[in-house]
Amino acid sequence: MKKICFLIVMLLSVVMPMSAQPRRAGYPHYPVRDLALLYAGAPGHPKWTSEELRPYISHTFSDGKTKWLFDGFLFLEFHTRDPKLGWIDLIPINTKVPPLKRHYVECMDKWFAPGECLDALDKEIGALKKQIGAPPFKHKIMLTLFVPYGENSGWGKINGREMNFANFDDKVTTVEWMINQLVTRFKAARYENLELIGLYWPYEELRKDAGELAKAVSLKVKEKNLKFCWIPWFKAPGSDHWWEFGFDMAYQQPNYFVWPKAEKSQLYEACQLARDYNMGLEFEASPWCLADNSDGKDASDYARRFLEYLEVFKQQGAMTHAPIAYYTQNKLLVELQENPTKQNRKLSDALARFIVDRQKIKRLDP
């Protein structure tokens, strides 16, 4: 999704006015301090077994001490692949083949599968508690809602009636069905170490029609006493008045790491936008920073960008005052651990130290 929006980001960052006034200025306070984004469901994405989750749950420093890392996890997905239909977008991006009800179900099945994702996370946290003691927080969970699109009547039935997305109310009904599915499945799982706190809206820009749907969905989310979360791309439409769509939480993407032509000044601007519009921030990195990346990228340049996020977040008060979401593409922390070169170790240690130090800051406590 980030790659798709790169060019749009750069164009709109020049022409888009950011003039609406928020409820209040400054960095917000959210019920989660450090939120890891985990892509799960599509072919090619991790299954998120206990072993794959371990580098996101804790970090062992060179002195041998193991510390807890992220206090929150967002499981999300934008795409899936059907054996007959090919690649399908779960939100309105590019494809002309909208998903069906069974694609929603298949993705949710993966999030709740035994030994993977939520189940593996719960068990791995439980196992680590026996080794290093209980964490100073309850691990929070956010799950993704898919966005119905297209004017078709082939998605599937709810309560015996075929949904028709030419009808706005049917779109709302479809998302409400997914909300109920997620909440019911989570309660039935009886996780010992996880708490469901919110649901995520994955469409990273909000124009008129999408905004109206988000508003309607927000009411359904609040009926479940959950938070409604959004992470728009840099200066995305709607991001300067995100609260008007019913969201309780919003994080500003800087898009500095993922757009090669972006200047470091964009990080500073993102921090200012976050303060102006009462948003958290997103840290962004990908395997491009790996010393042996297979993408032909200049690893030293992207390692520098990686560290500059931490540097600027410290300078701009985000480290001590802002909730932060962490985009690491598929499983960057796993890859850093699997190949502990001097550069890779420097990056993983730096990020872990940043997160661990934030746990000592009382104003950030959930």
C-alpha angles and dihedrals in degrees: 000000000000093000091051092056099045098101093040089051093055095045096047093043085068101043107026115099117220101201111131117112118236128222087261137345128245134056113314131232117239134182090250126055105193116020119194116207111219118187109212135165110042124092109270094031120108121270086221099229120178090267093052093046095049097086089053095049099048144358131213114213127209090266089063096250117136118211134187115252128186118027092196139043130196115198109203143162135184102182144031135183125233119202091228105025099041124214115004129189116225090204129037104279119120113317122103091207109082119205124260129226091262090059089057090049094047092054093047089048089058093050090053098036118132112261094012140083110339096011093048091045093052093048095044091052089050091051093048092050088064090053105043104011132257118317119248089245143041112252109248126213132206123185131199129249118209120230116234113224142166127053098265136125099208101089095097144260134298116194089350096306124112113238116234114194092201081076113074093207091057090056089053091046090052094052091045088054089054091048090054091047093052095045093046093048093047093051092046092053092061095207112197099207105031133081123194107223106161155353127243129225106214101194101104097205131044121210123166104290096038090046093055090051091049090052092052093046092049090065091054092049092051091051085067092050090244132134120249113222135194133181109192124190120252109306092345118177108276097019094109091061101025094144091064089070092060098260119149095192133032133174125200116229112216093195089202096127097045099047109065095203095052116114125225088250088074089069090056091047091051090053090050092049090050090054094043093050101033096248138144120234137243125229110211132199140142140184088281086091094056115114090232101032115164095216096081091244126148098257093194091057093050093042086056091051090048091056093042090063089059092043095050094041087056094046093047096048094249093119092059101031113022133079107233133206118203123218111193098162109232106341111325095159090056091051093048090053095045092056106035100185116160092262094045092048090050091055097046092046092048094052093044092049090050091053096042092050090052089059088067093058108095096199088064094053111122 
